[in-house]
Amino acid sequence: MVDHEELRKLAALAKLSLDGVDEEALIRDISEILEFARTVEGAEADPADETAMEPWPLREDIVAPSFDSESVLKNAGETRDGYYVARKMGGPLSEQHQ
């Protein structure tokens, strides 16, 4: 079972705030998750199970018509040299490539 100290350590590692959280309920939930993980970990599985060893059927690759790049790129906020320009996480588009 997880205790309050372990819960606080986990919260710090996950960069989560526990302000206003029902710690007892959270401890119960985490403990149940860990118990389930132990149950799954202890389950026996037959590695020689024939159904698990069968290869998935592959489909043949078929060349099909697609959209031309110009019509796709006209929907982009910003493009450069025929590619989408993606913004840096949280920043405006133009800031990344100046």
PLY file of the C-alpha trace (Angstrom):
ply
format ascii 1.0
element vertex 98
property float x
property float y
property float z
element edge 97
property int vertex1
property int vertex2
end_header
0.00 0.00 0.00
1.16 3.52 -0.79
1.54 5.90 2.13
1.37 9.70 2.25
5.14 10.12 1.91
5.29 7.89 -1.19
2.30 9.74 -2.64
4.09 13.06 -2.24
7.25 11.63 -3.85
5.22 10.32 -6.79
3.48 13.67 -7.15
6.83 15.48 -7.15
8.25 13.12 -9.79
5.16 13.58 -11.94
5.19 17.33 -11.28
1.64 17.18 -9.92
0.17 19.43 -7.27
-1.73 17.71 -4.47
-3.34 20.94 -3.28
-7.00 20.30 -2.57
-6.75 16.60 -3.50
-8.31 13.89 -1.35
-5.04 12.11 -0.59
-6.74 9.14 1.04
-8.81 8.48 -2.09
-5.75 8.90 -4.29
-3.75 6.49 -2.11
-6.56 3.92 -2.42
-6.69 4.34 -6.22
-2.92 4.03 -6.66
-2.81 1.02 -4.34
-5.55 -0.69 -6.38
-3.66 0.01 -9.60
-0.45 -1.43 -8.14
-2.29 -4.51 -6.88
-3.77 -5.04 -10.34
-0.30 -4.68 -11.87
1.01 -7.36 -9.45
-1.86 -9.64 -10.47
-1.11 -9.18 -14.17
2.61 -9.63 -13.56
1.95 -12.96 -11.83
-0.34 -14.29 -14.53
0.97 -17.25 -16.43
1.03 -17.13 -20.19
2.00 -19.94 -22.48
4.66 -18.50 -24.82
4.09 -21.42 -27.19
0.45 -20.52 -27.72
-0.08 -21.24 -31.40
-2.54 -18.40 -31.98
0.01 -15.87 -30.74
2.64 -17.21 -33.11
0.61 -16.95 -36.30
1.72 -14.09 -38.55
-0.79 -11.40 -39.37
-1.98 -11.50 -42.95
-0.39 -8.71 -44.95
-2.18 -6.78 -47.62
-0.57 -5.98 -50.91
0.66 -2.42 -51.34
-1.42 -0.65 -53.94
-0.44 2.68 -55.42
-3.46 4.95 -55.41
-4.00 8.56 -56.46
-3.48 11.12 -53.73
-3.83 14.85 -53.25
-1.23 17.05 -54.86
1.01 18.82 -52.38
-0.09 22.31 -53.45
-3.74 21.68 -52.57
-2.77 20.20 -49.21
-0.30 22.95 -48.33
-2.76 25.75 -49.10
-4.50 24.82 -45.81
-1.29 25.30 -43.79
-0.78 28.31 -41.60
2.81 28.63 -42.83
4.93 26.67 -45.31
8.55 26.66 -46.34
10.11 24.82 -49.30
7.02 22.65 -49.79
6.65 21.61 -46.15
4.46 22.62 -43.23
6.14 24.90 -40.71
5.24 23.76 -37.21
5.40 26.12 -34.31
7.70 25.50 -31.41
5.68 24.13 -28.52
3.72 27.06 -27.13
5.25 29.65 -29.44
4.07 31.49 -32.55
4.81 30.07 -35.98
7.20 32.77 -37.19
9.44 32.66 -34.10
10.87 29.21 -34.81
12.51 29.86 -38.18
13.89 33.36 -37.95
0 1
1 2
2 3
3 4
4 5
5 6
6 7
7 8
8 9
9 10
10 11
11 12
12 13
13 14
14 15
15 16
16 17
17 18
18 19
19 20
20 21
21 22
22 23
23 24
24 25
25 26
26 27
27 28
28 29
29 30
30 31
31 32
32 33
33 34
34 35
35 36
36 37
37 38
38 39
39 40
40 41
41 42
42 43
43 44
44 45
45 46
46 47
47 48
48 49
49 50
50 51
51 52
52 53
53 54
54 55
55 56
56 57
57 58
58 59
59 60
60 61
61 62
62 63
63 64
64 65
65 66
66 67
67 68
68 69
69 70
70 71
71 72
72 73
73 74
74 75
75 76
76 77
77 78
78 79
79 80
80 81
81 82
82 83
83 84
84 85
85 86
86 87
87 88
88 89
89 90
90 91
91 92
92 93
93 94
94 95
95 96
96 97
